[in-house]
Structures are given as structure tokens and as C-alpha cells.
Amino acid sequence: MSENSKTLVVPLRDAWKAAPARRAKVAMNILRAFARRHGKAPYVKISPAVAQKIWERGIRHPPRRIKVVLEKEEDTVYVRLEGEAVEEKEE
């Protein structure tokens, strides 16, 4: 783990206050706001694995919490699942 990354548990319980047909969408917005606040960057990129984890039980039953890794690069925060393989960037 690099010095610009940290592992956090994101509470998604507030998504359950939304209408059942909107819960997973609200959970994604909660995750994005959490990453923006804790990563201290204006842009957030969420990996497809995180999105799939939130949506795996459908729109009505997102998880109550999710453990993710936030990695910051310049003005962008990348969100990925803990244990998810990191893609190497070619420069």
C-alpha cells in the first residue's frame, strides 16, 4: 500500500432511508461523497468491481457497509475494493 492510499469502511446505511427503487443509486452517491470528503480531491473514479459489489443484490438491497481502498493521485481519488488487483499504468 502506498503512502497515498488508505483502507476505509464506508457506511452505506443512509441509502436504506431512500425509496427501495433508488437505494443502490443513493449508495453510489454516498460512496462518491465519502471518497471526495476523505480523499480531499474534487474528482472520484470508482472501479467497476466496487459498483458491481453495490449492485450485486439489485437496486433494492445494497450492502449496509463496504470496505474500500482510496488512492489519491493529484486531484483524483480512485476507489477500489480491498484486495482488488491494481492495474499498472503505462506512461
Phi and psi in degrees as a GROMACS rama.xvg file:
@    title "Ramachandran Plot"
@    xaxis  label "Phi"
@    yaxis  label "Psi"
@TYPE xy
-81.1381  171.567  SER-2
-71.5471  -16.7434  GLU-3
-96.5793  19.5489  ASN-4
-131.322  152.002  SER-5
-149.372  147.938  LYS-6
-96.9868  128.583  THR-7
-137.328  154.005  LEU-8
-102.341  121.577  VAL-9
-96.2786  118.398  VAL-10
-77.6673  122.697  PRO-11
-110.039  15.2017  LEU-12
-61.4245  -28.92  ARG-13
-66.5129  -19.0905  ASP-14
-64.5611  -25.3609  ALA-15
-76.803  -6.57098  TRP-16
-81.7395  -17.9545  LYS-17
-78.4811  167.159  ALA-18
-60.6567  144.378  ALA-19
-54.2263  -32.3574  PRO-20
-79.9776  3.66872  ALA-21
-126.916  0.403733  ARG-22
-59.7653  -45.1282  ARG-23
-67.0555  -37.0487  ALA-24
-63.9052  -42.8372  LYS-25
-65.233  -38.979  VAL-26
-61.1956  -39.8356  ALA-27
-63.9463  -40.4134  MET-28
-66.3674  -38.4454  ASN-29
-63.0874  -44.3942  ILE-30
-61.1235  -44.0056  LEU-31
-62.9913  -43.8649  ARG-32
-65.8853  -39.8147  ALA-33
-61.7817  -45.7624  PHE-34
-65.5294  -38.7496  ALA-35
-64.9317  -41.5949  ARG-36
-70.6487  -46.6937  ARG-37
-83.3358  -24.3826  HIS-38
-88.6033  -12.5343  GLY-39
54.1562  49.1839  LYS-40
-144.962  147.71  ALA-41
-76.3449  -22.3439  PRO-42
-112.314  140.022  TYR-43
-128.396  130.717  VAL-44
-116.238  121.869  LYS-45
-104.225  129.366  ILE-46
-70.1308  152.58  SER-47
-59.767  -29.9446  PRO-48
-66.4164  -36.8642  ALA-49
-67.7362  -44.857  VAL-50
-61.0685  -41.7258  ALA-51
-65.3364  -37.6607  GLN-52
-62.6044  -41.206  LYS-53
-69.1681  -38.3871  ILE-54
-90.5597  -3.33049  TRP-55
-61.953  -26.6205  GLU-56
-103.716  14.764  ARG-57
95.9161  178.276  GLY-58
-72.672  -25.7471  ILE-59
-85.9048  -19.4701  ARG-60
-131.028  63.7717  HIS-61
-70.8992  163.255  PRO-62
-67.3213  156.358  PRO-63
-76.3766  -27.9877  ARG-64
-153.703  159.174  ARG-65
-145.132  138.526  ILE-66
-97.285  121.091  LYS-67
-131.728  165.744  VAL-68
-113.668  127.015  VAL-69
-101.431  126.549  LEU-70
-121.448  128.169  GLU-71
-106.054  131.711  LYS-72
-134.497  115.664  GLU-73
51.3857  -111.473  GLU-74
-109.119  24.8483  ASP-75
-129.134  138.643  THR-76
-109.657  127.539  VAL-77
-101.579  130.186  TYR-78
-110.704  126.365  VAL-79
-140.861  161.586  ARG-80
-69.3269  150.362  LEU-81
-66.8712  129.908  GLU-82
89.6519  -6.16096  GLY-83
-72.8842  138.842  GLU-84
-65.3369  140.672  ALA-85
-94.4717  131.445  VAL-86
-78.3311  133.814  GLU-87
-80.7604  133.576  GLU-88
-92.4976  134.747  LYS-89
-92.1192  133.462  GLU-90
